[in-house]
Amino acid sequence: MLNKTAHVSEAMFSKKIESVPVRDGFGEGMVRLGRENPLVVALTADLKESTRIHRFAAEFPDRFIECGVSEQGMITVASGLANYGKIPFACSFAAFSPGRNWEQIRTTICLNDVPVKIAGLFVGVTVGADGATHQMLEDISLMRSLPNMIVVAPSDAIEARKAVIAAASINKPVYLRIPRVESPVYTTEETPFEIGKAVTIWEEKNPQVTIIAHGVMVYESLLAARELSKKGIMSIVINCHTIKPLDDQAIIHAAKLTDAVVVAEEHQQSGGLGGAISELLGQQYPAYIEIVGVADSFGQSGKPKELLERYGLTAEHIAQAARRVIKRKNS
């Protein structure tokens, strides 16, 4: 039985649950933010429609800058705008930003600690048919290693909208990791969201394993938890939408309850959330851990669901990892 701290209901597992592209929530958040704050400026590198900035550009043409195919230039312009009091959102595919302009992000934004918001869209294998060149799987490791950078990875369209608005209120550089794919909208307007605070969305009595995820893998983790529960394996599921700074207290608390942790992410197994949690637990509370992620390989063209299965990123794979880590703990 779920306790009162969980933020999910049985209705969230219905086949009728709405699926919406996470990037649509990002675009809606930008329009809302633009109406509320005249300091907000949007920039893109010839990807206005794909990044869902086109509605912002249409409503606020004097606060939109098209930088063309120049991600390095986009970041440099954004850093200058931030230095003079604007709140710039630099938007592109994550393979290009931060993939192509990491040095400019490091030197012009993080070194100077100016509050540019970098939106990296089209992340993970769920980018689909565009293939390996566009399926960014290394961005978290790139960005969380940078001093002063905050890293946020929302899990559905509602959370993406909240993340945009929350990022604008922080006087720091922020990286927003936004999937392209349609994802079940399992959160509501009432679901808590605060940068730096993980959310326990599923918690059963006497849990045996903790599952921690971000992005589209959060819903897959819920599906895994539900199936595990049917087999008598109780669990905790945490939506760790903020990868840097981690909510150390929430993660360590859950690890102490279960001594077994699964991290699920649509990212390389090295350097992402799994790496961050391994570092935290290794220093403060050693626990058994399994990381469900892409195992040191690039993606390929295909349908999102096919690719999630191909790279072991489904609820079934998360459940298998949970059983493995419990077995290791018990042995």
C-alpha positions in Angstrom: 0.0 0.0 0.0 1.3 3.5 -0.9 1.7 5.9 2.0 0.4 9.4 2.1 3.7 10.9 0.8 3.4 9.3 -2.6 2.3 11.6 -5.5 0.8 9.0 -7.9 -2.5 7.2 -8.1 -3.8 4.1 -9.9 -5.3 6.3 -12.6 -1.8 7.1 -13.7 -1.5 3.6 -15.0 -4.6 3.7 -17.1 -4.2 3.2 -20.9 -6.1 6.5 -21.2 -3.4 8.5 -19.6 -2.5 11.4 -21.9 0.9 11.5 -23.6 2.4 14.8 -24.6 5.8 15.7 -26.0 7.9 17.0 -23.1 9.3 19.8 -25.4 5.7 21.1 -25.7 5.7 21.9 -22.0 9.0 23.7 -22.4 7.5 25.9 -25.2 4.4 26.6 -23.1 6.6 27.6 -20.1 8.6 30.0 -22.3 5.5 31.8 -23.5 4.1 32.0 -19.9 7.4 33.3 -18.6 7.7 35.8 -21.4 4.3 37.3 -20.4 5.3 37.5 -16.8 8.9 38.7 -17.1 10.1 41.3 -19.6 13.7 40.4 -19.0 13.4 37.0 -20.5 15.0 36.6 -23.9 15.1 33.5 -26.1 17.9 32.5 -28.5 18.2 29.6 -30.9 20.5 28.2 -33.5 18.2 27.8 -36.5 15.9 25.4 -34.6 12.9 27.6 -33.7 10.1 25.1 -34.4 12.0 22.0 -33.2 12.8 23.5 -29.9 9.2 24.9 -29.5 10.5 28.5 -29.2 8.5 29.6 -32.3 5.5 30.6 -30.2 7.7 32.8 -28.0 9.3 34.3 -31.1 5.9 35.1 -32.6 4.6 36.8 -29.4 7.8 38.6 -28.4 9.7 39.2 -31.6 11.8 42.0 -30.0 13.0 39.5 -27.4 13.9 36.7 -29.8 17.3 36.3 -31.4 17.9 33.9 -34.3 21.7 33.1 -34.2 21.7 30.8 -37.2 23.8 27.6 -37.3 26.3 29.0 -34.7 25.9 27.4 -31.3 29.2 28.9 -30.1 28.0 32.4 -31.1 24.6 31.8 -29.5 26.1 31.0 -26.1 28.5 34.0 -26.3 25.6 36.3 -27.1 23.6 34.8 -24.3 26.4 35.3 -21.8 26.6 39.0 -22.8 22.8 39.5 -22.3 23.0 37.8 -18.9 25.9 40.0 -17.9 23.7 43.1 -18.5 20.6 42.0 -16.6 18.6 39.9 -19.1 17.5 36.3 -18.5 18.5 34.5 -21.7 17.3 31.0 -22.7 19.6 29.5 -25.3 17.8 26.7 -27.1 19.1 24.0 -29.4 19.5 20.2 -29.8 21.6 18.9 -26.9 23.9 17.2 -29.4 24.9 20.8 -30.4 24.4 22.6 -27.2 26.3 21.6 -25.0 27.7 19.0 -27.4 29.3 21.6 -29.8 29.8 24.6 -27.6 30.9 23.2 -24.2 34.0 25.4 -24.2 32.0 28.6 -24.6 29.6 27.4 -21.9 32.5 26.8 -19.6 34.4 30.0 -20.2 31.8 32.7 -20.9 28.9 31.4 -18.7 30.2 29.2 -15.8 33.5 30.9 -15.2 31.7 34.3 -15.0 28.7 32.7 -13.2 26.1 34.5 -15.3 22.5 33.3 -15.2 22.1 31.9 -18.8 19.6 29.1 -19.1 20.7 26.4 -21.6 17.9 24.3 -23.0 19.2 21.1 -24.5 16.4 19.3 -26.4 16.3 16.0 -28.4 18.0 14.0 -25.7 18.4 10.2 -25.3 17.6 7.4 -27.7 13.9 8.5 -27.8 15.0 11.1 -30.3 14.2 8.2 -32.6 14.9 8.1 -36.4 17.4 11.0 -36.4 19.9 8.4 -35.1 23.2 8.5 -33.1 24.4 11.9 -34.2 21.3 13.5 -32.6 20.7 11.2 -29.7 22.6 13.0 -27.0 23.6 10.6 -24.2 26.6 12.4 -22.7 25.2 15.8 -21.8 24.6 15.3 -18.1 28.2 14.3 -17.6 29.4 17.3 -19.5 27.2 19.8 -17.6 27.3 18.5 -14.1 31.1 18.6 -14.1 31.0 22.4 -14.6 31.3 24.7 -11.5 28.3 26.9 -10.9 26.0 24.9 -13.3 22.6 23.6 -12.1 21.3 20.6 -14.1 17.5 19.8 -14.3 15.8 17.0 -16.2 12.0 17.2 -16.1 10.0 14.0 -16.7 6.8 15.2 -18.4 5.3 18.2 -20.1 3.9 19.8 -16.9 7.1 19.4 -15.1 9.0 20.9 -18.1 6.8 24.0 -17.9 7.5 24.3 -14.1 11.2 23.8 -14.7 11.4 26.7 -17.1 9.7 29.1 -14.7 11.7 27.9 -11.8 15.0 28.2 -13.7 14.3 31.9 -14.5 14.1 32.7 -10.8 17.6 31.4 -10.0 20.5 33.8 -10.5 22.8 30.9 -11.7 23.5 29.1 -14.9 21.0 26.3 -15.5 20.9 23.4 -17.9 17.5 22.1 -18.8 17.4 18.6 -20.4 14.3 18.4 -22.4 13.2 15.1 -24.2 11.5 15.3 -27.6 9.3 12.2 -27.2 5.7 12.0 -26.2 5.6 11.0 -22.5 2.7 10.1 -20.2 1.7 13.2 -18.2 1.7 11.6 -14.7 2.2 14.8 -12.7 -0.4 17.5 -12.0 -0.3 21.2 -11.2 -0.3 20.2 -7.5 2.7 17.8 -7.8 5.6 19.5 -5.9 8.4 20.9 -8.0 11.4 22.8 -6.6 14.8 22.8 -8.1 17.1 20.9 -5.8 14.3 18.9 -4.1 13.7 15.3 -5.2 10.1 14.0 -5.1 9.2 10.6 -3.6 6.3 9.6 -6.0 5.9 6.0 -4.8 6.6 4.6 -1.4 5.4 1.3 0.1 5.7 -0.1 3.6 8.8 -2.0 4.4 10.5 -1.2 1.0 13.3 -3.5 -0.3 14.6 -1.3 -3.0 14.9 2.4 -4.0 14.5 3.4 -7.7 15.7 6.8 -8.6 15.2 8.3 -12.1 14.8 11.4 -14.2 13.3 12.3 -17.5 11.1 9.7 -19.3 12.6 7.0 -17.1 10.5 8.2 -14.2 7.3 6.8 -15.6 9.1 3.6 -16.6 10.2 3.3 -13.0 6.6 3.7 -11.8 5.6 0.9 -14.1 8.4 -1.3 -12.7 7.4 -0.5 -9.1 3.8 -1.5 -9.8 4.9 -4.8 -11.3 7.4 -5.5 -8.5 4.6 -4.8 -6.0 2.4 -7.5 -7.6 5.3 -9.9 -6.9 5.6 -8.9 -3.3 8.7 -6.7 -3.8 8.0 -3.3 -2.1 9.8 -0.2 -3.4 10.4 3.5 -3.3 10.5 5.6 -6.5 12.1 9.0 -6.5 11.8 11.6 -9.3 15.3 13.1 -9.1 14.6 15.9 -11.6 17.5 18.0 -10.3 20.7 16.2 -10.9 22.9 19.0 -9.7 22.6 19.9 -6.9 21.4 16.5 -5.7 18.9 16.3 -2.9 21.5 14.5 -0.7 19.1 14.2 2.3 16.3 12.5 0.3 18.6 10.1 -1.5 20.5 9.0 1.7 17.3 8.6 3.6 15.9 6.3 1.0 19.1 4.4 0.7 19.2 3.8 4.5 15.6 2.4 4.3 16.5 -0.2 1.6 20.3 -0.6 1.3 19.6 -1.3 -2.4 19.4 1.4 -5.1 18.5 1.3 -8.8 19.2 4.4 -10.9 17.4 4.6 -14.2 18.3 7.2 -16.9 18.2 7.7 -20.6 21.9 8.5 -20.6 25.3 6.8 -20.7 25.7 4.7 -17.5 28.9 6.6 -16.8 28.8 10.2 -15.7 25.1 10.8 -15.4 22.7 10.6 -12.4 24.0 7.1 -11.6 27.5 8.5 -11.4 26.4 11.3 -9.2 24.5 9.0 -6.8 27.4 6.5 -6.7 29.7 9.4 -5.7 27.3 10.5 -3.0 26.6 7.1 -1.5 30.2 6.1 -1.8 31.2 9.0 0.5 28.3 9.1 2.9 26.3 5.8 2.9 27.6 2.9 0.9 24.7 0.8 -0.5 24.3 -1.7 -3.2 23.5 0.0 -6.5 22.6 -0.9 -10.1 22.5 1.6 -13.0 20.0 1.2 -15.8 21.4 3.3 -18.7 23.1 3.0 -22.1 26.1 0.7 -21.7 28.9 2.6 -23.3 27.5 2.7 -26.8 25.9 5.1 -29.3 22.3 5.0 -30.4 20.8 4.2 -33.7 17.8 5.0 -35.9 14.5 3.5 -34.8 11.2 4.1 -33.1 11.5 5.4 -29.5 9.8 2.4 -28.0 12.0 0.0 -30.0 15.1 1.8 -29.0 14.2 1.9 -25.3 13.8 -1.9 -25.5 17.0 -2.3 -27.5 19.1 -0.4 -25.0 17.5 -1.9 -21.9 15.6 1.2 -20.8 12.1 -0.2 -20.0 10.1 -1.0 -16.9 11.0 -4.6 -17.3 14.7 -3.9 -17.3 14.3 -1.7 -14.2 12.5 -4.5 -12.4 15.2 -6.9 -13.4 17.8 -4.6 -12.0 15.8 -4.2 -8.8 15.8 -8.0 -8.3 19.5 -8.2 -9.0 20.4 -5.6 -6.4 18.1 -7.1 -3.8 19.8 -10.5 -4.4 23.2 -8.9 -4.0 22.1 -7.3 -0.8 20.7 -10.4 0.6 23.7 -12.6 -0.3 
